[in-house]
Amino acid sequence: MCMETTPWEDAVNFHGHTCPGLAIGYRVAEIALRELGVHRAGDEELVAIVENDSCAVDAIQSMTGCTMGKGNMLFRDHGKQVYTIGNRKNGEAVRIAIKVSALHSETENKHQRVHEVLDLPEDKFCTFSKVALELPGMARLFKSLECAECGESVAESRARVKDGKIVCIPCAGEYSRGWSK
């Protein structure tokens, strides 16, 4: 007998355990899907731009169908609890920023903290608004090349040239004159 699971159970199964971060992502996905008037994407109909690499991202992947593998989840390493979900069909997007006060709690109990996040009134949890977003193009497939040094495959778009040979980024080595620091 097959029993239906809830979106929360699906997110927990995808992530592997319950935690406050997962609850944050669950709330974000719920709000985004509601505000955009859409359901989970089967392909690349939705795009998610996540500004951190926290547990919240797993719930967003599970609930929205936006994944790194499909190319419709983009990671911006800003260290912010901010998420933008866009709909390719009509160009609408919603940006959701978690309030700092929602990230802090008096309780040390993880399960109690999960329930706090899930039950927090929306206006205390986050701010959100529709935003103009230039949605990125659909994911592209690139030719695989062989790195001349390690022999591993590398996407043509990420390959480098070193001493006239095609190499992957790790084999190319770093080149910096201190400008990026």
N, CA and C atoms as a LAMMPS dump frame, in Angstrom:
ITEM: TIMESTEP
0
ITEM: NUMBER OF ATOMS
543
ITEM: BOX BOUNDS ff ff ff
-5.0000000000000000e+02 5.0000000000000000e+02
-5.0000000000000000e+02 5.0000000000000000e+02
-5.0000000000000000e+02 5.0000000000000000e+02
ITEM: ATOMS id mol type element x y z
1 1 1 N 0.843 -1.16 0
2 1 2 C 0 0 0
3 1 3 C 0.901 1.24 0
4 2 1 N 0.641 2.153 -0.905
5 2 2 C 1.418 3.382 -1.027
6 2 3 C 0.688 4.522 -0.319
7 3 1 N 1.366 5.139 0.617
8 3 2 C 0.756 6.253 1.334
9 3 3 C 1.338 7.563 0.822
10 4 1 N 0.472 8.535 0.615
11 4 2 C 0.918 9.862 0.19
12 4 3 C 1.73 10.505 1.306
13 5 1 N 2.754 11.227 0.937
14 5 2 C 3.534 11.973 1.921
15 5 3 C 3.264 13.459 1.732
16 6 1 N 3.489 14.21 2.78
17 6 2 C 3.307 15.658 2.714
18 6 3 C 4.562 16.3 2.129
19 7 1 N 4.456 17.53 1.659
20 7 2 C 5.662 18.227 1.186
21 7 3 C 6.74 18.313 2.278
22 8 1 N 6.343 18.5 3.546
23 8 2 C 7.318 18.536 4.632
24 8 3 C 8.033 17.19 4.744
25 9 1 N 7.278 16.089 4.696
26 9 2 C 7.896 14.757 4.771
27 9 3 C 8.824 14.52 3.582
28 10 1 N 8.416 14.98 2.408
29 10 2 C 9.276 14.853 1.23
30 10 3 C 10.589 15.606 1.425
31 11 1 N 10.503 16.814 1.98
32 11 2 C 11.707 17.614 2.218
33 11 3 C 12.614 16.937 3.242
34 12 1 N 12.024 16.409 4.308
35 12 2 C 12.81 15.715 5.336
36 12 3 C 13.475 14.48 4.73
37 13 1 N 12.728 13.717 3.939
38 13 2 C 13.308 12.527 3.298
39 13 3 C 14.45 12.908 2.365
40 14 1 N 14.283 13.988 1.63
41 14 2 C 15.33 14.443 0.71
42 14 3 C 16.574 14.861 1.489
43 15 1 N 16.375 15.621 2.557
44 15 2 C 17.494 16.168 3.34
45 15 3 C 18.126 15.133 4.258
46 16 1 N 17.305 14.232 4.809
47 16 2 C 17.815 13.182 5.677
48 16 3 C 17.455 13.333 7.143
49 17 1 N 17.077 14.519 7.567
50 17 2 C 16.671 14.733 8.954
51 17 3 C 15.94 16.068 9.061
52 18 1 N 15.287 16.282 10.201
53 18 2 C 14.65 17.577 10.425
54 18 3 C 15.642 18.497 11.12
55 19 1 N 15.581 19.759 10.781
56 19 2 C 16.424 20.759 11.421
57 19 3 C 15.835 22.135 11.143
58 20 1 N 16.213 23.14 11.92
59 20 2 C 15.67 24.479 11.708
60 20 3 C 15.933 25.029 10.309
61 21 1 N 17.087 24.747 9.761
62 21 2 C 17.399 25.231 8.41
63 21 3 C 16.451 24.673 7.369
64 22 1 N 16.132 23.407 7.492
65 22 2 C 15.189 22.795 6.558
66 22 3 C 13.821 23.452 6.684
67 23 1 N 13.424 23.756 7.922
68 23 2 C 12.137 24.417 8.152
69 23 3 C 12.118 25.804 7.494
70 24 1 N 13.235 26.495 7.539
71 24 2 C 13.326 27.808 6.878
72 24 3 C 13.086 27.655 5.381
73 25 1 N 13.769 26.711 4.759
74 25 2 C 13.598 26.489 3.328
75 25 3 C 12.191 26.058 2.963
76 26 1 N 11.588 25.267 3.826
77 26 2 C 10.21 24.826 3.607
78 26 3 C 9.272 26.03 3.581
79 27 1 N 9.424 26.916 4.558
80 27 2 C 8.585 28.123 4.614
81 27 3 C 8.824 29 3.385
82 28 1 N 10.085 29.161 2.994
83 28 2 C 10.427 29.967 1.816
84 28 3 C 9.736 29.409 0.58
85 29 1 N 9.854 28.103 0.376
86 29 2 C 9.251 27.476 -0.8
87 29 3 C 7.735 27.62 -0.787
88 30 1 N 7.115 27.429 0.379
89 30 2 C 5.66 27.596 0.493
90 30 3 C 5.24 29 0.065
91 31 1 N 5.939 29.988 0.578
92 31 2 C 5.604 31.38 0.262
93 31 3 C 5.824 31.663 -1.219
94 32 1 N 6.948 31.223 -1.754
95 32 2 C 7.26 31.482 -3.161
96 32 3 C 6.23 30.842 -4.088
97 33 1 N 5.901 29.584 -3.846
98 33 2 C 4.933 28.896 -4.702
99 33 3 C 3.561 29.559 -4.62
100 34 1 N 3.181 29.945 -3.414
101 34 2 C 1.892 30.625 -3.231
102 34 3 C 1.872 31.979 -3.943
103 35 1 N 2.899 32.778 -3.736
104 35 2 C 2.943 34.119 -4.32
105 35 3 C 3.031 34.096 -5.848
106 36 1 N 3.666 33.071 -6.389
107 36 2 C 3.766 32.942 -7.849
108 36 3 C 2.575 32.196 -8.442
109 37 1 N 1.775 31.57 -7.585
110 37 2 C 0.613 30.828 -8.059
111 37 3 C 0.979 29.613 -8.885
112 38 1 N 2.048 28.922 -8.472
113 38 2 C 2.538 27.766 -9.222
114 38 3 C 2.717 26.564 -8.295
115 39 1 N 3.004 25.43 -8.911
116 39 2 C 3.311 24.198 -8.187
117 39 3 C 4.74 23.808 -8.513
118 40 1 N 5.189 22.749 -7.919
119 40 2 C 6.543 22.233 -8.139
120 40 3 C 6.829 22.092 -9.635
121 41 1 N 7.999 22.522 -10.036
122 41 2 C 8.402 22.441 -11.441
123 41 3 C 8.805 21.017 -11.802
124 42 1 N 8.336 20.554 -12.931
125 42 2 C 8.754 19.247 -13.424
126 42 3 C 10.062 19.35 -14.18
127 43 1 N 10.272 20.496 -14.806
128 43 2 C 11.5 20.702 -15.575
129 43 3 C 12.125 22.023 -15.138
130 44 1 N 12.257 22.974 -16.035
131 44 2 C 12.913 24.238 -15.708
132 44 3 C 11.955 25.423 -15.694
133 45 1 N 10.673 25.157 -15.419
134 45 2 C 9.683 26.242 -15.421
135 45 3 C 9.969 27.291 -14.359
136 46 1 N 10.542 26.862 -13.256
137 46 2 C 10.908 27.779 -12.181
138 46 3 C 12.419 27.881 -12.09
139 47 1 N 12.881 28.992 -11.539
140 47 2 C 14.308 29.198 -11.285
141 47 3 C 14.441 29.685 -9.845
142 48 1 N 15.379 29.116 -9.109
143 48 2 C 15.653 29.567 -7.749
144 48 3 C 17.073 30.099 -7.681
145 49 1 N 17.194 31.273 -7.091
146 49 2 C 18.511 31.846 -6.822
147 49 3 C 18.651 31.87 -5.307
148 50 1 N 19.6 31.097 -4.801
149 50 2 C 19.807 30.99 -3.364
150 50 3 C 21.117 31.682 -3.016
151 51 1 N 21.119 32.433 -1.919
152 51 2 C 22.282 33.237 -1.566
153 51 3 C 23.072 32.651 -0.398
154 52 1 N 22.897 31.355 -0.152
155 52 2 C 23.67 30.637 0.869
156 52 3 C 23.624 29.154 0.534
157 53 1 N 24.411 28.389 1.252
158 53 2 C 24.429 26.941 1.033
159 53 3 C 23.977 26.196 2.286
160 54 1 N 22.933 26.704 2.924
161 54 2 C 22.42 26.11 4.157
162 54 3 C 21.459 24.957 3.877
163 55 1 N 21.01 24.321 4.946
164 55 2 C 20.032 23.239 4.863
165 55 3 C 18.744 23.691 4.176
166 56 1 N 18.438 24.977 4.257
167 56 2 C 17.218 25.509 3.64
168 56 3 C 17.162 25.188 2.148
169 57 1 N 18.296 25.146 1.51
170 57 2 C 18.351 24.919 0.067
171 57 3 C 17.773 23.555 -0.304
172 58 1 N 17.966 22.563 0.546
173 58 2 C 17.416 21.233 0.25
174 58 3 C 15.89 21.25 0.213
175 59 1 N 15.271 21.956 1.143
176 59 2 C 13.805 22.045 1.131
177 59 3 C 13.331 22.788 -0.108
178 60 1 N 14.049 23.809 -0.5
179 60 2 C 13.676 24.566 -1.7
180 60 3 C 13.78 23.676 -2.931
181 61 1 N 14.843 22.874 -3.007
182 61 2 C 14.975 21.942 -4.131
183 61 3 C 13.815 20.95 -4.154
184 62 1 N 13.54 20.351 -3.003
185 62 2 C 12.499 19.337 -2.898
186 62 3 C 11.129 19.888 -3.275
187 63 1 N 10.817 21.081 -2.795
188 63 2 C 9.467 21.624 -2.974
189 63 3 C 9.25 22.341 -4.296
190 64 1 N 10.292 23.007 -4.817
191 64 2 C 10.111 23.778 -6.057
192 64 3 C 10.508 23 -7.3
193 65 1 N 11.309 21.968 -7.137
194 65 2 C 11.815 21.237 -8.292
195 65 3 C 13.004 21.93 -8.946
196 66 1 N 13.514 22.981 -8.331
197 66 2 C 14.706 23.668 -8.836
198 66 3 C 15.933 22.959 -8.268
199 67 1 N 16.817 22.497 -9.13
200 67 2 C 17.998 21.777 -8.667
201 67 3 C 19.24 22.24 -9.411
202 68 1 N 20.369 22.015 -8.789
203 68 2 C 21.643 22.332 -9.44
204 68 3 C 21.807 21.491 -10.705
205 69 1 N 21.414 20.233 -10.626
206 69 2 C 21.576 19.326 -11.757
207 69 3 C 20.795 19.734 -12.99
208 70 1 N 19.605 20.285 -12.782
209 70 2 C 18.799 20.744 -13.923
210 70 3 C 19.222 22.133 -14.38
211 71 1 N 20.02 22.795 -13.574
212 71 2 C 20.496 24.124 -13.956
213 71 3 C 19.51 25.238 -13.645
214 72 1 N 18.448 24.93 -12.895
215 72 2 C 17.493 25.986 -12.558
216 72 3 C 17.573 26.375 -11.087
217 73 1 N 18.673 25.998 -10.436
218 73 2 C 18.999 26.537 -9.115
219 73 3 C 20.378 27.163 -9.24
220 74 1 N 20.44 28.438 -8.926
221 74 2 C 21.702 29.17 -9.027
222 74 3 C 22.164 29.56 -7.637
223 75 1 N 23.414 29.295 -7.337
224 75 2 C 23.987 29.58 -6.031
225 75 3 C 24.813 30.846 -6.098
226 76 1 N 24.476 31.808 -5.272
227 76 2 C 25.239 33.045 -5.126
228 76 3 C 25.789 33.035 -3.705
229 77 1 N 27.072 32.948 -3.542
230 77 2 C 27.694 32.794 -2.232
231 77 3 C 27.769 34.132 -1.504
232 78 1 N 26.61 34.64 -1.086
233 78 2 C 26.535 35.912 -0.37
234 78 3 C 26.397 35.717 1.131
235 79 1 N 26.156 34.482 1.579
236 79 2 C 26 34.218 3.001
237 79 3 C 24.754 34.855 3.594
238 80 1 N 23.75 35.075 2.753
239 80 2 C 22.521 35.733 3.205
240 80 3 C 21.359 34.745 3.162
241 81 1 N 20.459 34.867 4.099
242 81 2 C 19.242 34.052 4.097
243 81 3 C 18.226 34.744 3.196
244 82 1 N 18.545 34.773 1.91
245 82 2 C 17.724 35.428 0.901
246 82 3 C 17.569 34.467 -0.272
247 83 1 N 16.348 34.414 -0.778
248 83 2 C 16.007 33.466 -1.837
249 83 3 C 15.113 34.156 -2.849
250 84 1 N 15.403 33.985 -4.135
251 84 2 C 14.562 34.543 -5.186
252 84 3 C 14.107 33.392 -6.061
253 85 1 N 12.8 33.263 -6.222
254 85 2 C 12.235 32.211 -7.062
255 85 3 C 11.467 32.894 -8.188
256 86 1 N 11.747 32.484 -9.416
257 86 2 C 11.112 33.093 -10.574
258 86 3 C 10.399 32.07 -11.428
259 87 1 N 9.393 32.542 -12.156
260 87 2 C 8.573 31.722 -13.05
261 87 3 C 8.924 32.093 -14.486
262 88 1 N 9.491 31.159 -15.225
263 88 2 C 9.883 31.432 -16.61
264 88 3 C 8.679 31.738 -17.515
265 89 1 N 7.53 31.162 -17.195
266 89 2 C 6.369 31.316 -18.085
267 89 3 C 5.877 32.749 -18.166
268 90 1 N 5.926 33.485 -17.045
269 90 2 C 5.417 34.858 -17.082
270 90 3 C 6.43 35.896 -16.599
271 91 1 N 7.627 35.456 -16.241
272 91 2 C 8.678 36.376 -15.825
273 91 3 C 8.542 36.915 -14.409
274 92 1 N 7.522 36.492 -13.669
275 92 2 C 7.356 36.958 -12.296
276 92 3 C 8.38 36.293 -11.384
277 93 1 N 8.795 37.047 -10.37
278 93 2 C 9.724 36.502 -9.383
279 93 3 C 9.398 37.103 -8.025
280 94 1 N 9.718 36.343 -6.984
281 94 2 C 9.53 36.821 -5.618
282 94 3 C 10.858 36.644 -4.877
283 95 1 N 11.24 37.685 -4.156
284 95 2 C 12.465 37.672 -3.345
285 95 3 C 12.044 37.601 -1.884
286 96 1 N 12.593 36.624 -1.181
287 96 2 C 12.232 36.375 0.211
288 96 3 C 13.483 36.501 1.069
289 97 1 N 13.424 37.398 2.039
290 97 2 C 14.55 37.617 2.961
291 97 3 C 14.097 37.245 4.368
292 98 1 N 14.823 36.343 5.002
293 98 2 C 14.486 35.906 6.351
294 98 3 C 14.934 36.984 7.336
295 99 1 N 14.054 37.318 8.265
296 99 2 C 14.375 38.331 9.274
297 99 3 C 15.394 37.768 10.267
298 100 1 N 16.324 38.607 10.675
299 100 2 C 17.349 38.192 11.631
300 100 3 C 16.705 37.652 12.9
301 101 1 N 15.65 38.303 13.366
302 101 2 C 14.984 37.854 14.598
303 101 3 C 14.417 36.441 14.447
304 102 1 N 14.064 36.029 13.239
305 102 2 C 13.532 34.677 13.014
306 102 3 C 14.627 33.624 13.092
307 103 1 N 15.866 34.053 12.975
308 103 2 C 16.985 33.113 12.995
309 103 3 C 17.511 32.842 14.399
310 104 1 N 17.025 33.601 15.374
311 104 2 C 17.498 33.455 16.755
312 104 3 C 16.388 32.902 17.635
313 105 1 N 16.797 32.121 18.618
314 105 2 C 15.822 31.508 19.515
315 105 3 C 16.44 31.334 20.892
316 106 1 N 15.581 31.289 21.871
317 106 2 C 16.014 31.026 23.251
318 106 3 C 16.196 29.533 23.488
319 107 1 N 15.548 28.711 22.672
320 107 2 C 15.575 27.271 22.904
321 107 3 C 16.811 26.624 22.278
322 108 1 N 17.309 25.626 22.967
323 108 2 C 18.429 24.828 22.47
324 108 3 C 17.918 23.539 21.816
325 109 1 N 16.637 23.219 22.048
326 109 2 C 16.054 21.986 21.549
327 109 3 C 15.771 22.11 20.051
328 110 1 N 16.449 21.254 19.264
329 110 2 C 16.347 21.339 17.802
330 110 3 C 14.917 21.131 17.319
331 111 1 N 14.231 20.139 17.841
332 111 2 C 12.864 19.854 17.383
333 111 3 C 11.897 20.972 17.766
334 112 1 N 12.102 21.532 18.942
335 112 2 C 11.272 22.664 19.35
336 112 3 C 11.556 23.868 18.442
337 113 1 N 12.811 24.055 18.086
338 113 2 C 13.194 25.16 17.196
339 113 3 C 12.566 24.982 15.811
340 114 1 N 12.521 23.755 15.314
341 114 2 C 11.871 23.472 14.028
342 114 3 C 10.42 23.932 14.078
343 115 1 N 9.72 23.574 15.139
344 115 2 C 8.313 23.964 15.272
345 115 3 C 8.15 25.473 15.407
346 116 1 N 9.11 26.124 16.086
347 116 2 C 9.064 27.589 16.171
348 116 3 C 9.114 28.206 14.775
349 117 1 N 10.038 27.716 13.948
350 117 2 C 10.187 28.25 12.586
351 117 3 C 8.926 27.984 11.771
352 118 1 N 8.4 26.774 11.867
353 118 2 C 7.216 26.418 11.082
354 118 3 C 5.974 27.19 11.521
355 119 1 N 5.907 27.554 12.803
356 119 2 C 4.718 28.218 13.343
357 119 3 C 4.841 29.736 13.428
358 120 1 N 6.006 30.275 13.134
359 120 2 C 6.212 31.713 13.255
360 120 3 C 5.305 32.462 12.277
361 121 1 N 4.602 33.497 12.746
362 121 2 C 3.779 34.274 11.816
363 121 3 C 4.642 34.796 10.66
364 122 1 N 4.08 34.792 9.493
365 122 2 C 4.833 35.155 8.293
366 122 3 C 5.506 36.521 8.402
367 123 1 N 4.824 37.503 8.986
368 123 2 C 5.4 38.84 9.091
369 123 3 C 6.57 38.897 10.078
370 124 1 N 6.69 37.908 10.939
371 124 2 C 7.825 37.826 11.864
372 124 3 C 8.941 36.959 11.274
373 125 1 N 8.583 36.148 10.274
374 125 2 C 9.533 35.222 9.655
375 125 3 C 10.367 35.88 8.563
376 126 1 N 9.719 36.658 7.696
377 126 2 C 10.432 37.155 6.529
378 126 3 C 9.77 38.404 5.956
379 127 1 N 10.479 38.984 4.999
380 127 2 C 9.878 39.989 4.13
381 127 3 C 9.929 39.393 2.73
382 128 1 N 8.956 39.734 1.913
383 128 2 C 8.999 39.263 0.537
384 128 3 C 8.307 40.268 -0.356
385 129 1 N 8.749 40.271 -1.591
386 129 2 C 8.134 41.167 -2.565
387 129 3 C 8.393 40.631 -3.959
388 130 1 N 7.509 40.99 -4.853
389 130 2 C 7.721 40.66 -6.26
390 130 3 C 8.851 41.552 -6.756
391 131 1 N 9.707 40.989 -7.557
392 131 2 C 10.858 41.737 -8.06
393 131 3 C 11.007 41.52 -9.555
394 132 1 N 11.636 42.481 -10.191
395 132 2 C 11.998 42.323 -11.595
396 132 3 C 13.256 41.463 -11.62
397 133 1 N 13.241 40.449 -12.41
398 133 2 C 14.374 39.529 -12.461
399 133 3 C 14.596 39.121 -13.896
400 134 1 N 15.788 39.345 -14.368
401 134 2 C 16.137 38.84 -15.686
402 134 3 C 16.484 37.368 -15.5
403 135 1 N 15.551 36.51 -15.895
404 135 2 C 15.742 35.081 -15.681
405 135 3 C 16.841 34.563 -16.593
406 136 1 N 17.714 33.727 -16.052
407 136 2 C 18.783 33.164 -16.87
408 136 3 C 18.212 32.229 -17.928
409 137 1 N 18.978 32.019 -18.968
410 137 2 C 18.563 31.1 -20.018
411 137 3 C 18.455 29.678 -19.494
412 138 1 N 17.851 28.841 -20.293
413 138 2 C 17.735 27.427 -19.941
414 138 3 C 19.137 26.826 -19.848
415 139 1 N 19.254 25.757 -19.075
416 139 2 C 20.54 25.085 -18.907
417 139 3 C 21.051 24.624 -20.269
418 140 1 N 22.351 24.743 -20.459
419 140 2 C 22.983 24.323 -21.706
420 140 3 C 23.849 23.101 -21.457
421 141 1 N 23.982 22.299 -22.475
422 141 2 C 24.896 21.164 -22.421
423 141 3 C 26.169 21.562 -23.159
424 142 1 N 27.309 21.246 -22.573
425 142 2 C 28.581 21.587 -23.184
426 142 3 C 29.351 20.327 -23.525
427 143 1 N 30.142 20.418 -24.557
428 143 2 C 31.007 19.323 -24.969
429 143 3 C 32.008 19.039 -23.846
430 144 1 N 32.288 17.772 -23.609
431 144 2 C 33.288 17.389 -22.615
432 144 3 C 34.636 17.24 -23.296
433 145 1 N 35.631 17.813 -22.671
434 145 2 C 37.007 17.718 -23.16
435 145 3 C 37.829 16.947 -22.134
436 146 1 N 38.962 16.427 -22.564
437 146 2 C 39.839 15.706 -21.644
438 146 3 C 40.961 16.63 -21.196
439 147 1 N 41.129 16.727 -19.875
440 147 2 C 42.217 17.533 -19.323
441 147 3 C 43.55 16.873 -19.676
442 148 1 N 44.462 17.661 -20.245
443 148 2 C 45.768 17.142 -20.661
444 148 3 C 46.632 16.729 -19.477
445 149 1 N 46.318 17.196 -18.272
446 149 2 C 47.138 16.84 -17.117
447 149 3 C 46.584 15.682 -16.314
448 150 1 N 45.306 15.747 -15.906
449 150 2 C 44.767 14.685 -15.039
450 150 3 C 43.959 13.642 -15.808
451 151 1 N 43.592 13.933 -17.055
452 151 2 C 42.847 12.989 -17.872
453 151 3 C 41.355 12.949 -17.605
454 152 1 N 40.879 13.772 -16.67
455 152 2 C 39.448 13.795 -16.363
456 152 3 C 38.709 14.697 -17.341
457 153 1 N 37.403 14.438 -17.454
458 153 2 C 36.612 15.257 -18.38
459 153 3 C 36.296 16.599 -17.742
460 154 1 N 36.202 17.62 -18.585
461 154 2 C 35.883 18.973 -18.147
462 154 3 C 34.963 19.59 -19.193
463 155 1 N 33.914 20.28 -18.72
464 155 2 C 33 20.951 -19.636
465 155 3 C 33.785 22.012 -20.411
466 156 1 N 33.539 22.072 -21.707
467 156 2 C 34.246 23.013 -22.572
468 156 3 C 34.174 24.451 -22.032
469 157 1 N 33.037 24.805 -21.441
470 157 2 C 32.863 26.169 -20.931
471 157 3 C 33.725 26.458 -19.704
472 158 1 N 34.262 25.427 -19.059
473 158 2 C 35.093 25.624 -17.869
474 158 3 C 36.568 25.287 -18.11
475 159 1 N 36.887 24.837 -19.293
476 159 2 C 38.257 24.457 -19.607
477 159 3 C 39.16 25.693 -19.672
478 160 1 N 40.418 25.477 -19.408
479 160 2 C 41.439 26.523 -19.488
480 160 3 C 42.537 26.053 -20.433
481 161 1 N 43.356 26.977 -20.851
482 161 2 C 44.509 26.633 -21.678
483 161 3 C 45.761 26.911 -20.858
484 162 1 N 46.616 25.903 -20.73
485 162 2 C 47.871 26.028 -19.98
486 162 3 C 48.981 25.457 -20.843
487 163 1 N 49.934 26.278 -21.149
488 163 2 C 51.052 25.864 -22.016
489 163 3 C 50.536 25.282 -23.326
490 164 1 N 49.451 25.872 -23.84
491 164 2 C 48.899 25.458 -25.126
492 164 3 C 48.046 24.204 -25.082
493 165 1 N 47.788 23.674 -23.887
494 165 2 C 46.996 22.448 -23.761
495 165 3 C 45.724 22.734 -22.976
496 166 1 N 44.668 21.98 -23.293
497 166 2 C 43.396 22.098 -22.587
498 166 3 C 43.524 21.421 -21.223
499 167 1 N 43.179 22.176 -20.157
500 167 2 C 43.233 21.629 -18.807
501 167 3 C 41.975 22.042 -18.035
502 168 1 N 41.715 21.328 -16.941
503 168 2 C 40.606 21.682 -16.051
504 168 3 C 41.062 22.802 -15.11
505 169 1 N 40.108 23.392 -14.408
506 169 2 C 40.431 24.51 -13.517
507 169 3 C 41.457 24.123 -12.441
508 170 1 N 41.292 22.98 -11.734
509 170 2 C 42.294 22.647 -10.713
510 170 3 C 43.704 22.466 -11.295
511 171 1 N 43.795 21.881 -12.468
512 171 2 C 45.115 21.666 -13.071
513 171 3 C 45.695 22.961 -13.642
514 172 1 N 44.865 23.917 -13.954
515 172 2 C 45.353 25.196 -14.491
516 172 3 C 46.124 25.961 -13.427
517 173 1 N 45.767 25.74 -12.16
518 173 2 C 46.434 26.452 -11.073
519 173 3 C 45.899 27.867 -10.942
520 174 1 N 46.179 28.45 -9.812
521 174 2 C 45.698 29.808 -9.544
522 174 3 C 46.662 30.837 -10.117
523 175 1 N 46.073 31.935 -10.532
524 175 2 C 46.863 33.074 -10.957
525 175 3 C 46.237 34.3 -10.338
526 176 1 N 46.96 34.924 -9.469
527 176 2 C 46.436 36.113 -8.815
528 176 3 C 47.579 37.07 -8.568
529 177 1 N 47.28 38.339 -8.742
530 177 2 C 48.28 39.357 -8.442
531 177 3 C 47.796 40.2 -7.279
532 178 1 N 46.891 39.584 -6.486
533 178 2 C 46.408 40.242 -5.297
534 178 3 C 45.224 41.148 -5.507
535 179 1 N 44.706 41.215 -6.722
536 179 2 C 43.609 42.125 -7.025
537 179 3 C 42.296 41.675 -6.413
538 180 1 N 42.115 40.375 -6.231
539 180 2 C 40.841 39.882 -5.748
540 180 3 C 40.747 39.89 -4.219
541 181 1 N 41.777 40.288 -3.553
542 181 2 C 41.752 40.245 -2.081
543 181 3 C 41.487 41.592 -1.489
